[in-house]
Amino acid sequence: MEVLEFLDNNGNVLVKRLPDNGLLEIKWGSQLTVRESQDAVFFRDGQALDVFGPGRHVLQTQNIPVIGKWVTSFGYGPNSPFRAEVLFVGKQLFSNFKWGTREPILFRDNELSAVRLRSFGSYSIQISDTLLFVNKVVGTRGLFTTEAIQDYLKGIIISKLNSILSKELKSVFDIAKSIETLNLILRTELDTDFSALGLKIHDFYIQSISVPEEVNKLIDTRSGIGALGNLDQYMKFQVANAIGDAANNNSGVGDAFNTGAGLALGMLLPQMISSSVNKANSSPIDSMEKIKKLKELLEIGAITQEEFNDKKVELLKEI
């Protein structure tokens, strides 16, 4: 008699076959012990006869100790023709599987045109259908670990990711606000493919979607320009600072023009003076008088309604 049991000390074994000595002989009356986190599939003569859950079970085979061995030895030699085996299947949560893109994904961005994206994340799985997983994925292998299936699952994930990014994401600028939605959609899509293998996807996370370094620099430049707000006001502020620095500089204004701020001052100062003079010469009263004259010209047909409206807008801005 013998006791069949399996303890996974490393936590990475999906399926383990016993006996593992190559004989595939289980004696009649052997005891099978199955843990709470396991299923045990009993094969006899190549067929899966039963799936045992947690507890102690007695196996009935045609290999009767001593007597059976003595009888079959006349026709089959030392090895019994009555094959029997047990596959222990881990039903616990296999967590923190990693996935990532080996090659960048070409993504058509609405604002940046074509962009190459990289992404990575994590997920967890459980075996939901023991017989389906054993017969469809494991086959006749005596040991099946997490490393044996991860590359295959990564391929499924990347294929789905390519499709979903093109459908759900319009621009890389929307990644931050769309990450939760992408997680949910990908998990739902993957559930169908994983179920066909006898697996259940417990959780799925996209931890990062990144763009190449040169695109990052362009985004930073664009963000910096946006943070400036009104560029005209910003340049005036810089010129005012340059004037103040020149006034505080003992070497005079001439040295200030040798700096970048001084150069900007030299280029913008004539325009600012001209603009200021024009605004000073125009008063709200003058603008109103001009509008009245334009109205008279419109009434006598000297100008069109469109010309009147355009000029009126310009004059109202001066008030």
C-alpha positions in Angstrom: 0.0 0.0 0.0 1.1 3.6 -0.5 0.0 7.2 0.2 -0.1 9.7 -2.6 0.2 13.4 -1.8 2.0 16.4 -3.1 3.2 19.6 -1.4 4.3 22.6 -3.5 7.1 24.3 -1.6 7.9 26.8 -4.3 4.3 27.9 -5.1 4.8 27.8 -8.9 3.5 24.3 -9.7 0.3 24.2 -11.6 0.2 20.4 -12.2 2.3 17.5 -10.9 2.0 13.8 -11.8 2.5 11.0 -9.3 4.0 8.5 -9.4 6.9 10.3 -11.0 9.3 7.3 -11.2 8.2 6.6 -14.8 6.4 3.3 -13.9 2.9 4.8 -13.6 1.8 2.0 -11.3 -0.5 2.6 -8.3 -1.2 -0.3 -6.0 -4.8 -1.4 -5.3 -6.0 0.3 -2.1 -3.5 3.2 -2.1 -4.5 6.3 -0.1 -4.8 9.6 -1.9 -4.6 12.8 0.2 -5.8 16.0 -1.4 -5.3 19.5 0.2 -7.9 22.3 0.3 -6.0 24.2 -2.5 -5.8 21.2 -4.8 -7.7 18.9 -7.1 -6.5 15.4 -8.0 -7.3 13.8 -11.4 -7.2 10.0 -11.3 -6.2 8.4 -14.6 -6.5 4.7 -15.2 -5.5 3.0 -18.5 -5.1 6.5 -20.0 -8.6 7.7 -19.1 -9.5 10.4 -16.6 -12.0 8.5 -14.3 -12.6 11.1 -11.6 -11.6 14.4 -10.1 -11.1 14.2 -6.3 -11.5 17.2 -4.1 -10.0 17.9 -0.6 -9.8 14.9 1.7 -8.6 11.3 1.9 -9.6 8.8 -0.9 -8.9 5.1 -1.5 -7.9 4.2 -5.1 -8.9 1.0 -6.7 -6.6 -0.3 -9.4 -5.8 -3.7 -10.8 -2.3 -3.6 -9.4 -2.6 -5.9 -6.4 0.6 -5.9 -4.3 2.8 -9.1 -4.6 0.1 -11.3 -6.0 -0.7 -9.2 -9.0 2.9 -8.5 -9.7 3.7 -12.2 -9.7 0.9 -13.0 -12.1 1.5 -10.2 -14.6 5.3 -10.9 -14.7 4.7 -14.0 -16.8 3.3 -12.0 -19.7 4.6 -8.5 -19.3 7.8 -8.8 -17.3 8.6 -6.6 -14.3 6.3 -3.7 -15.4 2.5 -4.0 -14.9 0.3 -3.4 -17.9 -2.3 -1.7 -15.7 -1.4 2.0 -15.8 -2.7 4.3 -13.2 -1.6 7.9 -12.3 -2.8 10.9 -10.3 -2.3 14.5 -11.4 -2.3 17.0 -8.6 -3.7 20.4 -9.8 -3.0 23.6 -7.8 -6.3 25.6 -7.4 -4.7 28.4 -5.4 -4.3 32.0 -6.7 -1.1 32.4 -8.8 -0.4 36.0 -8.4 1.9 38.8 -9.6 2.4 37.4 -13.1 4.3 40.1 -15.2 3.5 41.1 -18.8 5.1 43.7 -21.0 5.7 44.6 -24.7 8.9 43.3 -26.1 8.5 45.5 -29.2 6.8 49.0 -29.2 3.2 49.2 -30.3 2.6 51.6 -33.2 -0.3 53.8 -32.1 -2.1 56.5 -34.3 -2.4 59.5 -32.0 -5.0 62.2 -32.9 -2.6 65.0 -31.8 0.9 63.6 -32.2 0.3 61.4 -35.3 2.0 58.0 -35.1 3.6 57.2 -31.8 5.4 54.0 -30.5 4.1 52.9 -27.1 5.5 50.5 -24.6 3.4 49.1 -21.7 3.8 46.6 -18.8 1.7 45.4 -15.9 0.7 42.4 -13.8 -2.1 39.9 -13.5 -3.2 36.9 -11.4 -4.9 33.6 -12.5 -6.6 30.5 -11.0 -7.4 27.2 -12.6 -11.2 27.2 -12.9 -11.8 24.0 -14.9 -9.5 21.2 -13.8 -10.2 18.7 -16.5 -10.2 21.2 -19.3 -6.9 22.7 -18.2 -5.2 19.3 -17.9 -6.4 17.9 -21.2 -6.1 21.0 -23.3 -2.9 22.7 -21.8 -0.9 20.2 -19.8 -1.3 17.1 -21.8 1.1 14.3 -20.9 3.7 16.4 -19.2 4.6 15.2 -15.7 5.4 18.7 -14.3 3.8 22.0 -15.4 4.9 25.2 -13.8 3.9 28.8 -14.1 7.0 29.5 -16.3 5.7 27.1 -18.9 2.5 29.1 -19.5 3.5 32.7 -18.9 4.9 33.4 -22.4 1.8 32.0 -24.0 -0.5 34.2 -21.8 1.7 37.3 -22.5 1.1 36.8 -26.2 -2.7 36.8 -25.7 -2.5 39.9 -23.5 -0.4 41.9 -26.0 -2.7 41.0 -28.9 -5.7 42.2 -27.0 -3.8 45.4 -25.9 -3.1 46.3 -29.5 -6.7 46.1 -30.5 -8.1 47.9 -27.4 -5.7 50.8 -27.5 -6.6 51.6 -31.1 -10.3 51.5 -30.2 -10.5 53.2 -26.8 -7.5 55.6 -26.7 -7.5 58.7 -28.9 -4.3 60.4 -27.6 -1.4 59.7 -25.3 -2.5 62.8 -23.4 -5.6 60.8 -22.3 -3.7 57.9 -20.8 -3.9 59.0 -17.1 -7.7 59.4 -17.2 -8.3 56.3 -19.3 -6.1 53.8 -17.4 -8.9 52.4 -15.2 -11.2 52.0 -18.2 -8.5 50.2 -20.1 -7.9 47.8 -17.2 -11.6 46.9 -17.0 -12.0 46.4 -20.8 -8.8 44.3 -21.1 -9.8 42.1 -18.1 -13.3 41.5 -19.7 -11.8 40.7 -23.1 -9.1 38.3 -21.6 -11.7 36.5 -19.5 -13.1 34.8 -22.6 -9.7 33.6 -23.9 -8.5 32.4 -20.5 -11.8 30.5 -19.8 -11.2 28.5 -23.0 -8.0 27.2 -21.4 -9.7 26.4 -18.0 -8.3 29.5 -16.4 -9.9 32.4 -14.6 -8.2 35.8 -14.6 -8.5 37.1 -11.1 -7.1 40.6 -11.6 -5.4 42.6 -14.3 -3.5 45.9 -14.1 -1.8 48.2 -16.6 1.0 49.8 -14.6 2.5 52.0 -17.3 2.0 53.1 -20.9 5.0 55.1 -22.0 6.2 56.9 -25.1 9.8 57.2 -26.5 12.1 59.8 -24.9 12.0 62.2 -27.8 8.2 62.3 -27.7 8.4 62.9 -23.9 10.6 66.0 -24.6 8.0 67.3 -27.1 5.2 66.8 -24.5 7.3 68.6 -21.9 7.9 71.5 -24.4 4.2 71.7 -25.1 3.2 71.6 -21.5 5.7 74.4 -20.7 4.2 76.6 -23.4 0.8 76.0 -22.1 1.9 76.8 -18.6 3.0 80.3 -19.8 -0.6 81.2 -20.6 -0.6 84.5 -22.5 2.7 84.5 -24.3 2.5 88.3 -25.0 2.1 89.1 -21.3 5.0 86.7 -20.5 7.3 88.5 -22.9 6.4 91.9 -21.4 7.1 90.5 -18.0 10.5 89.3 -19.1 11.3 92.7 -20.7 10.2 94.5 -17.5 12.6 92.3 -15.5 15.4 93.0 -17.9 14.9 96.8 -17.5 15.0 96.4 -13.7 18.2 94.3 -13.9 19.8 96.9 -16.2 18.9 99.7 -13.8 20.5 97.8 -10.9 23.6 97.0 -12.9 26.5 99.4 -12.2 27.9 98.7 -15.7 24.8 100.3 -17.3 22.2 99.3 -19.7 24.7 98.5 -22.4 25.9 95.3 -20.6 22.3 94.2 -20.1 21.8 94.0 -23.9 24.7 91.5 -24.0 22.4 89.0 -22.2 19.5 87.0 -23.6 17.0 89.2 -21.7 18.6 92.4 -23.1 18.4 91.0 -26.6 14.7 90.3 -26.1 14.3 93.9 -24.7 16.0 95.4 -27.8 13.7 93.5 -30.1 10.4 94.1 -28.3 10.9 97.6 -27.0 10.1 99.4 -30.3 6.9 97.4 -30.7 5.8 98.0 -27.1 6.5 101.8 -27.4 4.5 102.0 -30.7 1.6 100.0 -29.2 1.6 102.3 -26.2 1.6 105.5 -28.3 -1.3 104.2 -30.4 -3.3 103.4 -27.4 -2.5 106.7 -25.8 -3.6 108.7 -28.9 -6.9 106.9 -29.1 -9.6 107.6 -26.6 -13.1 106.1 -26.0 -14.7 109.3 -27.4 -12.7 109.1 -30.6 -13.7 105.5 -31.1 -17.4 106.3 -30.6 -17.2 109.1 -33.1 -15.6 106.8 -35.7 -18.4 104.2 -35.1 -21.0 106.9 -35.7 -19.3 107.9 -39.0 -19.2 104.3 -40.0 -22.9 104.0 -39.4 -23.5 107.0 -41.6 -21.4 105.4 -44.4 -23.4 102.2 -44.0 -26.7 104.0 -44.3 -25.7 105.8 -47.6 -24.4 102.5 -49.0 -20.7 103.5 -49.1 -19.7 100.4 -47.2 -21.2 96.9 -46.7 -22.7 95.5 -43.6 -19.7 93.1 -43.3 -17.2 95.9 -43.5 -19.1 97.8 -40.9 -19.2 94.9 -38.5 -15.5 94.1 -38.9 -14.4 97.7 -38.3 -16.8 98.1 -35.4 -15.3 95.2 -33.6 -11.8 96.7 -33.9 -13.0 100.1 -32.6 -14.8 98.5 -29.6 -11.6 96.9 -28.6 -10.0 100.3 -28.2 -12.7 101.5 -25.8 
